[in-house]
Amino acid sequence: MSTGIDPARQAGYAGHPPRMGFFTDTSVCIGCKACEVACKTWNAVPEDGLTLTGMSYDNTGGLGASTWRHVAFIEQIQRPGDVAADGADGSRWLMASNVCKHCTESACLDVCPTGALMRTEFGTVVVQSDICNGCGYCVPACPFGVIDRREGDGRAWKCTLCYDRIGDGLEPACAKACPTQSIQFGPVDELRERARLRVDELHEAGEPGARLYLDDPGDGIGGGGAFFLLLDEPEVYGLPPDPVVTTRDLPRMWRHVAVAAGAMLIGGLAASLRRDLWP
């Protein structure tokens, strides 16, 4: 059963298909970067990350205009005597393939002045590169730092959730290439149910740190079209713990502006009347 806001319906799509998205289970990510390669290959995204960063195996560093899927490598080194969540001594790697969240309430859509950012019938958010004027308003609006402008191009770019592929009934390239099913694609409501069962399974297996991130329609972005199973706090993965849509206060701000403008207009009219009546 669908829960929360229906973003496609709000965008004016009547009788639209189910909302589609990603569930990324980081507990089975092996850091192979097949998703990064597949994304770049299918979408003709320019190469980047070919220089050594000093950040272990994380050569791309983060999401950006030329990195629409980013595999993070977080090495947790334990001090002598510490005990891991599974009861074993030693260190561990946390690996996670990050992507645009395709937020239910999308600030990037709110601030785009040209309509280059649009909501699709699948509930996803895409940038129409032929309409983008490179203003960059969407960049600071994103609470996750996902969207960016490409150097030398100036236009904004990000994950499209392979809109061209899913429109033909195909999986996004990253999910198709993932060898461990860490990246799962499908109707968002079904993925949420699957994700909750997976968390229960991990808890029973002795992984108490397993938790879901951005699966809740009641969170600050109305839930993500892409959400994650994490094995530690979101901050460990470089994710904000309590993200909110950055434009949530815009209606209230515009109301205040309208009230102030009305007061100024009334004040101006009153002053004009006083001058006319008492020259």
Backbone torsions as a table, in degrees:
resi	resn	phi	psi	omega
1	MET	NA	134.3	-178.0
2	SER	-71.4	143.0	178.4
3	THR	-132.1	153.7	176.3
4	GLY	80.1	-168.7	-178.9
5	ILE	-70.6	141.2	173.9
6	ASP	-97.5	98.3	-173.0
7	PRO	-65.1	-35.2	179.5
8	ALA	-66.7	-41.5	178.2
9	ARG	-63.8	-42.5	178.1
10	GLN	-61.3	-29.5	179.5
11	ALA	-82.0	-2.4	174.4
12	GLY	101.7	10.2	179.1
13	TYR	-88.2	114.5	177.4
14	ALA	-94.3	137.1	179.6
15	GLY	62.5	37.2	-176.5
16	HIS	-77.9	162.4	176.1
17	PRO	-69.7	171.7	179.1
18	PRO	-59.9	151.8	175.0
19	ARG	-66.4	129.6	-177.3
20	MET	-109.9	148.7	-178.9
21	GLY	-167.5	-166.6	-178.7
22	PHE	-116.1	140.6	162.3
23	PHE	-117.6	117.5	-179.7
24	THR	-105.9	113.0	179.7
25	ASP	-93.7	98.3	-174.7
26	THR	-70.1	-15.3	-177.9
27	SER	-67.7	-18.3	-179.9
28	VAL	-116.8	8.9	176.2
29	CYS	-71.9	130.9	179.7
30	ILE	-106.5	4.6	176.2
31	GLY	71.4	24.6	-175.4
32	CYS	-73.7	-19.9	-179.3
33	LYS	67.7	17.5	175.7
34	ALA	-59.9	-34.6	179.9
35	CYS	-65.2	-41.2	178.6
36	GLU	-61.6	-46.0	-177.9
37	VAL	-65.5	-44.5	-179.2
38	ALA	-63.5	-40.7	179.3
39	CYS	-61.5	-48.1	-179.2
40	LYS	-64.1	-41.0	-176.9
41	THR	-65.8	-49.1	-176.4
42	TRP	-68.3	-41.1	-173.6
43	ASN	-94.0	5.0	-179.8
44	ALA	54.3	43.0	178.1
45	VAL	-80.0	132.5	-178.1
46	PRO	-59.2	152.0	178.7
47	GLU	-68.2	150.0	170.5
48	ASP	-157.5	173.0	176.5
49	GLY	78.0	20.7	179.8
50	LEU	-91.1	1.4	176.5
51	THR	-106.1	148.1	179.8
52	LEU	-69.0	132.1	-177.2
53	THR	-103.8	-13.5	-173.9
54	GLY	77.4	8.2	-178.7
55	MET	-106.3	58.6	-178.4
56	SER	50.2	-125.4	-176.2
57	TYR	-91.3	1.8	-176.0
58	ASP	-85.4	81.7	-174.7
59	ASN	-78.3	-22.2	-179.0
60	THR	-88.9	-26.2	170.4
61	GLY	84.1	-35.2	-178.5
62	GLY	173.5	172.0	177.3
63	LEU	-70.2	151.1	179.2
64	GLY	-172.1	-171.5	-176.9
65	ALA	-63.5	-26.9	179.2
66	SER	-115.3	14.0	172.9
67	THR	-137.9	97.2	-176.7
68	TRP	-91.3	-19.6	170.0
69	ARG	-126.2	130.5	-179.6
70	HIS	-130.0	122.9	177.8
71	VAL	-94.1	114.2	179.7
72	ALA	-88.8	142.2	175.2
73	PHE	-118.5	110.2	179.5
74	ILE	-113.4	115.7	-179.8
75	GLU	-96.0	117.9	177.3
76	GLN	-100.5	109.5	-178.0
77	ILE	-99.6	121.8	-178.0
78	GLN	-91.2	144.4	175.3
79	ARG	-75.6	155.4	177.6
80	PRO	-55.4	131.5	179.5
81	GLY	95.4	-17.6	177.0
82	ASP	-68.9	152.5	178.3
83	VAL	-121.3	129.9	-179.5
84	ALA	-71.5	169.4	-178.4
85	ALA	-60.9	-29.4	-179.0
86	ASP	-89.3	6.8	177.4
87	GLY	89.0	-1.8	-178.4
88	ALA	-98.2	154.7	173.9
89	ASP	-85.0	158.6	175.9
90	GLY	115.4	-177.9	-177.3
91	SER	-102.8	172.8	177.4
92	ARG	-151.2	157.8	172.5
93	TRP	-99.8	136.0	168.3
94	LEU	-107.8	123.3	-179.6
95	MET	-120.7	139.5	-176.4
96	ALA	-152.6	130.4	176.7
97	SER	-92.6	111.1	-176.3
98	ASN	-94.8	157.2	-176.2
99	VAL	-161.5	169.6	172.9
100	CYS	-57.5	141.1	-174.3
101	LYS	-86.3	-10.3	-178.6
102	HIS	46.5	56.2	-171.6
103	CYS	-55.5	146.5	173.1
104	THR	-63.9	-44.3	174.3
105	GLU	-110.1	104.0	-169.0
106	SER	-105.1	112.9	179.4
107	ALA	-65.4	-33.8	-179.6
108	CYS	-60.2	-37.9	176.3
109	LEU	-65.3	-39.9	-176.4
110	ASP	-62.4	-36.8	-171.5
111	VAL	-96.6	-11.1	-177.2
112	CYS	-67.7	119.3	-175.5
113	PRO	-84.2	-11.2	-174.1
114	THR	-108.8	-9.6	-174.6
115	GLY	80.5	13.0	178.0
116	ALA	-63.7	-36.3	174.8
117	LEU	-86.3	128.2	-176.1
118	MET	-138.3	153.9	173.6
119	ARG	-92.3	132.5	179.6
120	THR	-92.8	173.4	178.5
121	GLU	-67.0	-14.5	177.9
122	PHE	-92.3	3.8	-179.7
123	GLY	83.3	2.2	-179.7
124	THR	-86.2	168.2	-179.6
125	VAL	-119.0	126.2	-179.6
126	VAL	-128.5	156.6	173.8
127	VAL	-101.6	127.2	173.9
128	GLN	-90.0	102.2	-171.1
129	SER	-64.2	-25.0	-179.5
130	ASP	-77.7	-10.5	179.5
131	ILE	-106.9	-24.9	-178.1
132	CYS	-59.9	130.3	178.9
133	ASN	-101.8	5.0	176.2
134	GLY	75.1	21.5	-177.4
135	CYS	-65.7	-30.5	176.7
136	GLY	82.6	5.7	-179.6
137	TYR	-59.6	-32.5	-176.5
138	CYS	-69.7	-24.5	-173.7
139	VAL	-62.8	-56.1	178.4
140	PRO	-73.7	-16.1	-178.9
141	ALA	-71.5	-27.8	-176.7
142	CYS	-73.8	122.6	-179.0
143	PRO	-72.6	-7.5	-177.7
144	PHE	-110.6	-1.5	-178.9
145	GLY	65.6	31.9	-175.3
146	VAL	-80.2	-51.3	-169.6
147	ILE	-84.7	145.0	-178.2
148	ASP	-154.2	164.3	176.6
149	ARG	-96.1	141.8	-176.7
150	ARG	-84.2	130.9	179.0
151	GLU	-62.4	132.8	-179.3
152	GLY	86.8	-19.0	179.7
153	ASP	-107.8	-45.7	177.9
154	GLY	86.2	-14.7	-178.7
155	ARG	-89.1	158.7	-179.7
156	ALA	-83.2	142.5	179.3
157	TRP	-141.0	149.3	174.7
158	LYS	-168.7	177.8	177.7
159	CYS	-55.7	135.8	175.6
160	THR	-103.6	3.7	-170.0
161	LEU	54.1	34.9	180.0
162	CYS	46.1	57.8	-177.3
163	TYR	-53.3	-36.8	-179.4
164	ASP	-67.9	-33.8	-179.6
165	ARG	-76.6	-47.1	-175.6
166	ILE	-68.4	-25.3	175.4
167	GLY	-66.1	-21.8	177.4
168	ASP	-101.8	12.2	177.7
169	GLY	80.3	18.4	-179.4
170	LEU	-104.3	159.2	173.7
171	GLU	-73.9	151.5	168.3
172	PRO	-57.2	151.8	-174.1
173	ALA	-59.3	-39.3	-177.2
174	CYS	-64.9	-43.8	179.5
175	ALA	-66.6	-37.6	179.0
176	LYS	-62.6	-37.3	-174.9
177	ALA	-84.5	-18.1	-174.3
178	CYS	-65.5	120.3	-175.1
179	PRO	-80.9	-12.8	-175.6
180	THR	-112.7	2.2	-174.1
181	GLN	61.2	29.3	171.3
182	SER	-64.7	-37.6	176.6
183	ILE	-99.5	114.3	-179.3
184	GLN	-115.6	137.8	-177.0
185	PHE	-119.5	142.1	176.6
186	GLY	165.9	-170.3	175.6
187	PRO	-60.3	132.4	-172.9
188	VAL	-59.9	-41.4	-179.9
189	ASP	-61.3	-40.1	178.0
190	GLU	-67.9	-39.8	179.7
191	LEU	-63.8	-36.9	179.2
192	ARG	-63.0	-42.8	178.2
193	GLU	-63.6	-43.6	179.3
194	ARG	-62.3	-39.9	-178.3
195	ALA	-65.8	-40.7	-179.9
196	ARG	-65.5	-38.0	176.6
197	LEU	-65.2	-37.2	179.5
198	ARG	-66.2	-39.5	177.3
199	VAL	-62.1	-44.7	177.8
200	ASP	-58.7	-41.9	-179.8
201	GLU	-62.4	-42.0	180.0
202	LEU	-69.2	-38.5	177.1
203	HIS	-60.8	-43.4	179.9
204	GLU	-66.3	-27.1	-179.4
205	ALA	-85.3	1.8	176.9
206	GLY	94.5	26.0	177.3
207	GLU	-116.9	78.5	-174.1
208	PRO	-68.1	-17.3	-178.6
209	GLY	-79.4	-6.8	-178.7
210	ALA	-64.4	131.3	178.6
211	ARG	-154.3	159.3	178.0
212	LEU	-96.8	149.0	-178.0
213	TYR	-131.0	122.2	178.0
214	LEU	74.1	20.5	176.9
215	ASP	-89.6	-13.0	-171.2
216	ASP	-89.9	116.7	177.8
217	PRO	-62.2	-12.8	179.8
218	GLY	-94.0	6.2	-178.8
219	ASP	-81.5	-173.4	-171.7
220	GLY	-70.1	-10.3	176.7
221	ILE	-119.3	10.3	-178.6
222	GLY	74.8	17.3	-176.6
223	GLY	89.3	150.1	-179.6
224	GLY	-99.0	146.9	169.4
225	GLY	-74.4	-15.3	170.3
226	ALA	-125.9	123.6	-179.2
227	PHE	-136.2	171.7	-164.0
228	PHE	-138.1	148.9	166.1
229	LEU	-101.5	120.1	-179.0
230	LEU	-111.6	157.0	177.7
231	LEU	-105.9	3.8	179.4
232	ASP	-155.4	-177.7	-179.7
233	GLU	-60.5	148.4	179.8
234	PRO	-55.5	-35.7	-178.5
235	GLU	-59.8	-30.2	179.3
236	VAL	-61.6	-32.6	-179.6
237	TYR	-91.8	4.5	-177.7
238	GLY	78.3	24.1	-179.1
239	LEU	-108.5	142.8	178.6
240	PRO	-66.7	136.2	-175.6
241	PRO	-69.7	-34.9	-177.8
242	ASP	-134.7	70.3	-176.8
243	PRO	-67.6	146.0	176.0
244	VAL	-133.0	151.0	175.5
245	VAL	-64.9	123.6	-171.2
246	THR	-70.3	-11.6	-179.8
247	THR	-103.1	15.7	-175.0
248	ARG	-62.2	-27.1	-177.7
249	ASP	-92.9	1.1	-177.2
250	LEU	-59.5	-46.2	179.5
251	PRO	-57.2	-44.0	179.8
252	ARG	-64.4	-39.7	179.2
253	MET	-64.1	-42.6	180.0
254	TRP	-66.5	-34.0	176.6
255	ARG	-63.4	-42.1	178.2
256	HIS	-63.4	-40.7	177.9
257	VAL	-62.0	-43.3	-179.4
258	ALA	-63.5	-41.9	178.6
259	VAL	-63.9	-44.3	179.6
260	ALA	-63.8	-40.9	179.1
261	ALA	-64.4	-40.5	178.3
262	GLY	-64.1	-41.0	178.8
263	ALA	-63.5	-40.6	178.9
264	MET	-65.1	-40.1	179.5
265	LEU	-63.9	-45.4	179.6
266	ILE	-63.5	-41.9	178.3
267	GLY	-61.6	-40.4	179.1
268	GLY	-65.9	-41.1	178.4
269	LEU	-64.5	-40.8	179.6
270	ALA	-63.5	-41.3	178.8
271	ALA	-64.7	-39.8	179.5
272	SER	-64.8	-40.4	178.7
273	LEU	-64.8	-39.9	179.7
274	ARG	-62.6	-40.0	179.6
275	ARG	-65.1	-37.7	-179.3
276	ASP	-70.1	-38.3	-176.7
277	LEU	-80.4	-35.8	-178.7
278	TRP	-126.5	78.0	-178.1
279	PRO	-64.1	NA	NA
